[in-house]
Amino acid sequence: MRVSSIYMCLLACLSIPFFSNCCITPKAYCGSKVSDSEMFQVSGEKDQVNINGKNYLEATLLVRIDSQVVGSYQKGWPKYVKAKAGERAIEIRHYRGWNARCNKPTIAVATKTGCTTPDYHKHYLLRFKADKEKKYLISFRSKTSNTDIPDILLIDKTTGKPISCQVEIMNQNELTSR
């Protein structure tokens, strides 16, 4: 009895490195290091909005920059992201707290295709030219709960001036579980 429990303990100890290597993925950037003078920083804003006399959370969550995923339910949502300056496409998620009932996902069913989309957030794609060593803030300005496309502001944090950008709503049915 004692020998079998020792073998089981030994087997468990030897299998830990195998399973840990399979399940853990690196979260660090593995490419060549880019100096801070070549980078820009973008962050999303969280704000309380008053809709129909109640205060709700409205948040800008960073999902991806170009093809690199930076935020998700599994990874979490970053407060800010640094990226190399230039022409960039940033996918953002607009969390609308007034549509989230008790923090449970609510589903709106699309018509003929039978596709389902969550109705408490939408994804947008912002395209703009980012300058070196700048800090940008992306924020939403919803005035009513019925707004399909709210005002999306891209602001230079140092000057407070709005930056022009191209905004397009993404097809919600083609999104993965981000």
Order of alpha helices (4+ residues) and beta strands (2+ residues): alpha-beta-beta-beta-beta-beta-beta-beta-beta-beta-beta-beta-beta
